[in-house]
Amino acid sequence: MSPPEVVWSGYRLDIHSFKKFIMVLTGEGDCPPSDDDESSLDWAYEYTAWRFELLPRDRAKTPRIRYLELDPDSPDDITHLFFPIRWIPFKSPRQLEDPTHHDYATAHEPNEMDKAKLDRWLTYIHENNGGKHRFSADMFEFTAIMDLHPAYEWRIMECTMMYPYVHFMFLSVDN
């Protein structure tokens, strides 16, 4: 049986802006990174590792990420990342595709709570980088995707000691 899917609403960010975002988070600077550096998957792993090291109260202010779009010319690269904020049950593809469907606007338009969550997150990032760099909410685009129910989560584990070049992916259920 496959895991259930839902319609997630949240914020989308292009990979170039995401790399700049990670450099600020990790204290490496606020200059834009070159496009010839590590793969975009490595940048996504770096965000996940940074988030994991936060205290639980701070982790609650920072959304998880999901890969939104992979580059068709380079399957190891991500073009955009998605920060899920809220979800509704998936009923049909029309929720995502048909502007006349009653769930479409709910899924595709940010409400005041969504905007407040983004502001709270960006304020947290600004306060924790010493006030050096403030990200604008304009960098983020609100959108909706179909993905796993929040009780399921993809976790990627690198087994670097025994198999340095092998990535294992498994599904775990959060109770």
C-alpha positions in Angstrom: 0.0 0.0 0.0 1.4 3.4 -1.0 1.4 6.2 1.5 -1.4 8.7 1.3 -0.9 12.0 -0.5 -2.1 15.5 0.3 -2.0 18.9 -1.2 0.7 20.9 0.4 0.8 24.7 0.3 3.9 26.6 0.9 6.8 28.7 -0.4 9.0 27.9 -3.4 12.5 29.2 -3.8 14.9 28.9 -6.8 18.2 27.1 -6.3 20.4 30.1 -6.8 18.5 32.1 -4.1 18.5 29.0 -1.9 22.3 28.7 -2.1 22.7 32.3 -1.1 20.3 31.6 1.8 22.4 28.6 2.9 25.6 30.6 2.8 24.0 33.1 5.2 22.6 30.4 7.5 26.0 28.7 7.8 28.0 31.9 8.2 29.9 31.5 5.0 28.9 34.9 3.7 26.2 36.6 1.8 27.8 36.7 -1.6 26.2 34.6 -4.3 27.9 31.2 -4.8 29.1 30.2 -8.2 27.0 27.8 -10.3 30.0 25.4 -10.7 30.1 24.4 -7.1 28.6 21.4 -5.3 25.4 19.8 -6.5 22.1 21.4 -5.4 21.3 18.2 -3.5 24.3 18.9 -1.3 22.9 22.3 -0.5 19.6 20.8 0.4 21.3 18.3 2.7 23.2 21.2 4.3 19.9 23.0 5.1 18.5 19.8 6.6 21.6 19.2 8.7 21.5 22.9 9.9 17.8 22.6 10.8 18.4 19.3 12.6 21.0 20.9 14.9 18.6 23.6 16.1 16.9 23.5 19.5 13.3 22.1 19.2 11.7 25.5 19.8 13.8 27.0 17.0 13.3 24.0 14.7 9.6 24.6 15.0 10.1 28.1 13.3 12.0 26.6 10.4 10.2 24.6 7.7 11.4 21.3 6.3 12.2 21.2 2.6 10.9 19.2 -0.3 12.5 19.1 -3.7 10.0 20.7 -6.0 11.6 20.4 -9.4 14.5 18.4 -10.7 16.5 19.6 -13.7 15.6 17.3 -16.6 19.1 17.8 -18.1 20.9 16.9 -14.8 18.8 14.6 -12.6 21.1 15.2 -9.6 20.3 18.9 -9.6 17.3 20.7 -8.2 15.9 23.8 -9.8 13.5 24.8 -7.0 12.9 23.9 -3.4 9.6 23.9 -1.6 9.0 24.8 2.0 5.7 23.2 3.1 3.5 25.3 5.4 0.1 23.6 5.5 -1.9 20.8 3.8 -5.4 19.8 2.9 -6.5 16.2 1.9 -6.0 15.3 -1.7 -9.3 14.5 -3.5 -8.5 15.0 -7.1 -5.9 16.6 -9.5 -8.4 19.4 -10.1 -7.4 20.9 -6.7 -4.1 21.7 -8.2 -5.0 22.4 -11.8 -8.5 23.9 -12.0 -8.9 27.5 -10.8 -12.6 26.9 -10.6 -12.3 24.1 -8.1 -13.3 25.2 -4.6 -9.9 24.0 -3.0 -7.8 25.7 -5.7 -7.7 29.2 -4.1 -7.3 27.7 -0.6 -4.2 25.7 -1.8 -2.6 28.4 -4.1 -3.1 31.6 -2.2 -1.3 32.5 1.1 -3.5 33.5 4.0 -2.4 35.8 6.9 -1.1 32.8 8.9 1.1 31.7 6.0 2.5 35.2 5.6 3.1 35.4 9.4 5.0 32.1 9.3 7.3 33.2 6.5 7.9 36.5 8.3 8.7 34.7 11.6 11.1 32.4 9.8 12.9 35.2 8.0 13.1 37.3 11.2 14.6 34.2 13.0 17.2 33.9 10.2 18.0 37.6 10.3 18.4 37.6 14.1 20.7 34.5 14.0 23.0 35.8 11.3 23.9 38.8 13.4 21.6 41.1 11.5 24.0 41.1 8.5 21.6 40.0 5.9 17.8 40.2 5.7 16.0 38.1 3.1 12.9 39.5 1.5 9.6 37.6 1.4 9.5 38.6 -2.3 12.2 36.0 -3.0 9.6 33.3 -2.2 6.6 32.3 -4.4 3.6 30.7 -2.8 2.4 27.6 -4.5 0.9 24.2 -4.0 2.1 20.6 -4.7 0.9 17.1 -4.2 3.1 15.1 -1.8 3.1 12.7 1.1 0.8 13.0 4.0 2.6 14.6 7.0 2.6 11.4 8.9 5.1 10.0 6.4 8.5 11.5 5.8 11.3 10.8 3.3 14.6 10.6 5.1 17.9 10.3 3.2 20.8 8.7 5.0 24.3 8.7 3.8 26.3 5.7 4.9 29.7 7.3 4.5 31.8 5.1 6.6 31.2 1.8 4.7 29.8 3.0 1.4 31.0 6.6 0.8 29.2 6.9 -2.6 25.9 5.2 -1.9 22.8 7.0 -0.7 20.0 5.0 0.9 16.5 6.3 0.9 13.8 4.9 3.1 10.3 5.8 4.2 9.5 6.0 7.9 6.2 6.6 9.6 6.1 9.3 12.3 3.6 8.2 15.0 
